[in-house]
Every structure is written in C-alpha cells, then in structure tokens.
Amino acid sequence: MDSNAVDPLSFDVSGKHVLITGGTGGIGMAFAQAFADRGSHVVVSDIKPPAEPLRHERMRFEMLDVRDEAAVNALAAKMEKLDVLIHCAGTLVPFKEHQPGVFEKIVDIHLFGNVRLAAAFRPHLKERRGCIINIGSMYSYFGNGRVPAYAAAKTAVMSLTKSLAIAYAEDGIRVNAIAPGWIDTEISKGGQNDEAFNATVMARLPSKRWSPPVELAGTALFLASAASSLVNGVMIPVDGGYVAS
Ligand SMILES: NC(=O)c1ccc[n+]([C@@H]2O[C@H](COP(=O)([O-])OP(=O)(O)OC[C@H]3O[C@@H](n4cnc5c(N)ncnc54)[C@H](O)[C@@H]3O)[C@@H](O)[C@H]2O)c1
C-alpha cells in the first residue's frame, strides 16, 4: 500500500472536520463528544445554544436553523474544510402533524434540511473525499399515525441517502444513514412517559430498554472512517434488534 492510500482497517477520525446539525440535542452532542474525544474538529450547530459550555477546544458552536437556506449557505461559505456532515436536527409534533402547515414544517427540517446541507457542502466534501451521515428512524421502515410527517420524512431520508450516494460517488463522497432505535433524549420523552406507547415498544424491543445516545456514536465513527470505505447508500439500524423482531 502506498503511503497516501487509505487504510481500510482504520477507524481513525483524528484531524477530521465535522459539522453536526441539531448538535446541542442528545444524539448530536453524543456524536460531537465522540468525534472531538478522538481528535476531530467539530462544529456543533443548532437553533439553541448548548446547555453547558462546550468542553473541548476542538468543539465550537454555530447558530443554524436548517430551514434557512441562506444561513446554511452562509455557514458553508464561512467553513473552509469539511470531512463529515451529520444531519441530526429534528423534531416531531405528535397528533398535530396531520395539519398541512405542521406537516410541512417537519418535512422541511428533516428532509429539505438534508437537501440544503448536502447541496451547500458538496464542494467541501468533494475537496476532501468526505462523507455524509443522515439520521433516519424506526419510522424509516414503517408508519405511525401519531407522527405522519416525521415518518414520511424519515422514510424519504432513506431514499435520499441512496440517491445522493449514487450521485455523489463521482465526487468520492459517501452518503449513509443511521436509523436509531429507542434512544433516551428530549425528542423521545413524550413516548417514554406514555405508558401505553412505552409498553407497545418494549413488547417488541429485544433489548428491552431506552438507550443512551452514546450507543449510536460508534456507528457514526465507523461511517466517518476509512473502515467503512466500501459502505455507501445504506441506512444502518442501531436499534437493539427492533427492526429484526
Ligand atoms: N431519540 C430517539 O429515540 C430517536 C430515534 C430515531 C431518530 N431520532 C432522530 O435523531 C435526531 C436527533 O434527535 P435527538 O434524539 O437527539 O433529539 P433532541 O431533541 O435531543 O435533539 C434534536 C435537536 O435538533 C434541534 N433542532 C430542531 N429543529 C431544528 C432546526 N430547524 N434547525 C436546527 N436544529 C434544530 C433541536 O434544537 C435539538 O437540539 C433527530 O433527527 C431525530 O429525529 C431520534
């Protein structure tokens, strides 16, 4: 192997430049810490600042609403380098997403946010043969009457991941996604506290627990590293066996 070749057995992410949307949320912050702890430079972006000061000199915060195309483009113009783009921003509004206005807002964040970010940062990622990691959901695989917009958007994120993987391959950019299972964060509090809903989830879930977001981070590190150089266009469920059951 020549000295410039990528080692397909390397999980190293040190020196990589990483942008995480929804970065002050539960999963986004777990990812930010995992990457920064391993030597990456992480831009944590969100519509709300971090609850606590960022504990790494390699982490910095940028206010960013992924619905705002001009703001996404402005951040892309400001950032010189990017190796890893992780679109983690998200929200849901149980029972209200049947209203068209609410439906549109949810899809705007999860799906169109993805499109805006990918378009704005494609040149950066091309320059460094980087990658995109999208965030799906169990609802990428099946519907849910409480959150129809969220489920539709997450299913579309799976399709978009495949399409971008095909389109961006010519630039040396890989595009993959993670489908988290039942993770203990702000967005899932309503479900965790709803006794009937929680019982339904637990009846099907082999791991029988809501999991901390750090249990997703190893998969993000893998997808961002050379160890996954041949992995492209897939959504990996990290779900304690839920999809399998
Ligand atoms: N927690 C789970 O069980 C679970 C399961 C499957 C998928 N997910 C997905 O994981 C991702 C992260 O969610 P989480 O669990 O960390 O929830 P979270 O609520 O802790 O974090 C979501 C973050 O997104 C930010 N955000 C919302 N709207 C935004 C916007 N317009 N622009 C930028 N940021 C915005 C919020 O401020 C918040 O910090 C989401 O896409 C969510 O759908 C979570």
The ligand as a Tripos MOL2 file, in Angstrom:
@<TRIPOS>MOLECULE
LIG
   44    48     1     0     0
SMALL
NO_CHARGES

@<TRIPOS>ATOM
      1 N1        -34.2790    9.8520   20.3630 N.am      1 LIG1
      2 C1        -34.7470    8.8910   19.6000 C.2       1 LIG1
      3 O1        -35.3040    7.8890   20.1040 O.2       1 LIG1
      4 C2        -34.6190    8.9860   18.1060 C.ar      1 LIG1
      5 C3        -34.9940    7.8680   17.3630 C.ar      1 LIG1
      6 C4        -34.8920    7.9200   15.9840 C.ar      1 LIG1
      7 C5        -34.4120    9.0490   15.3630 C.ar      1 LIG1
      8 N2        -34.0450   10.1280   16.1060 N.ar      1 LIG1
      9 C6        -33.5370   11.3020   15.3800 C.3       1 LIG1
     10 O2        -32.2820   11.6650   15.8810 O.3       1 LIG1
     11 C7        -32.0570   13.0590   15.6070 C.3       1 LIG1
     12 C8        -31.6120   13.7490   16.8810 C.3       1 LIG1
     13 O3        -32.6550   13.7000   17.8310 O.3       1 LIG1
     14 P1        -32.3920   13.5890   19.4000 P.3       1 LIG1
     15 O4        -32.9020   12.2920   19.8370 O.co2     1 LIG1
     16 O5        -31.0010   13.9800   19.7190 O.co2     1 LIG1
     17 O6        -33.4350   14.6760   19.9230 O.3       1 LIG1
     18 P2        -33.1720   16.0850   20.6190 P.3       1 LIG1
     19 O7        -34.4980   16.7100   20.7610 O.co2     1 LIG1
     20 O8        -32.3590   15.8880   21.8580 O.co2     1 LIG1
     21 O9        -32.2640   16.8720   19.5720 O.3       1 LIG1
     22 C9        -32.7700   17.4300   18.3770 C.3       1 LIG1
     23 C10       -32.0560   18.7480   18.1520 C.3       1 LIG1
     24 O10       -32.4680   19.2850   16.8960 O.3       1 LIG1
     25 C11       -32.5520   20.6930   17.0590 C.3       1 LIG1
     26 N3        -33.4000   21.2940   16.0280 N.ar      1 LIG1
     27 C12       -34.7640   21.2430   15.9290 C.ar      1 LIG1
     28 N4        -35.1700   21.9610   14.8730 N.ar      1 LIG1
     29 C13       -34.0580   22.4660   14.2790 C.ar      1 LIG1
     30 C14       -33.8210   23.2770   13.1450 C.ar      1 LIG1
     31 N5        -34.8380   23.7540   12.4100 N.pl3     1 LIG1
     32 N6        -32.5470   23.5860   12.8150 N.ar      1 LIG1
     33 C15       -31.5170   23.1220   13.5650 C.ar      1 LIG1
     34 N7        -31.6640   22.3740   14.6640 N.ar      1 LIG1
     35 C16       -32.9300   22.0410   15.0160 C.ar      1 LIG1
     36 C17       -33.1260   20.8740   18.4640 C.3       1 LIG1
     37 O11       -32.8950   22.1850   18.9660 O.3       1 LIG1
     38 C18       -32.3960   19.7870   19.2370 C.3       1 LIG1
     39 O12       -31.1940   20.2720   19.8390 O.3       1 LIG1
     40 C19       -33.3810   13.5840   15.0410 C.3       1 LIG1
     41 O13       -33.3220   13.5940   13.6280 O.3       1 LIG1
     42 C20       -34.3850   12.5440   15.4870 C.3       1 LIG1
     43 O14       -35.4840   12.5030   14.6400 O.3       1 LIG1
     44 C21       -34.1310   10.1220   17.4590 C.ar      1 LIG1
@<TRIPOS>BOND
     1     1     2 1
     2     2     3 2
     3     2     4 1
     4     4     5 ar
     5     4    44 ar
     6     5     6 ar
     7     6     7 ar
     8     7     8 ar
     9     8     9 1
    10     8    44 ar
    11     9    10 1
    12     9    42 1
    13    10    11 1
    14    11    12 1
    15    11    40 1
    16    12    13 1
    17    13    14 1
    18    14    15 2
    19    14    16 1
    20    14    17 1
    21    17    18 1
    22    18    19 2
    23    18    20 1
    24    18    21 1
    25    21    22 1
    26    22    23 1
    27    23    24 1
    28    23    38 1
    29    24    25 1
    30    25    26 1
    31    25    36 1
    32    26    27 ar
    33    26    35 ar
    34    27    28 ar
    35    28    29 ar
    36    29    30 ar
    37    29    35 ar
    38    30    31 1
    39    30    32 ar
    40    32    33 ar
    41    33    34 ar
    42    34    35 ar
    43    36    37 1
    44    36    38 1
    45    38    39 1
    46    40    41 1
    47    40    42 1
    48    42    43 1
@<TRIPOS>SUBSTRUCTURE
     1 LIG1         1 GROUP 0 **** ****
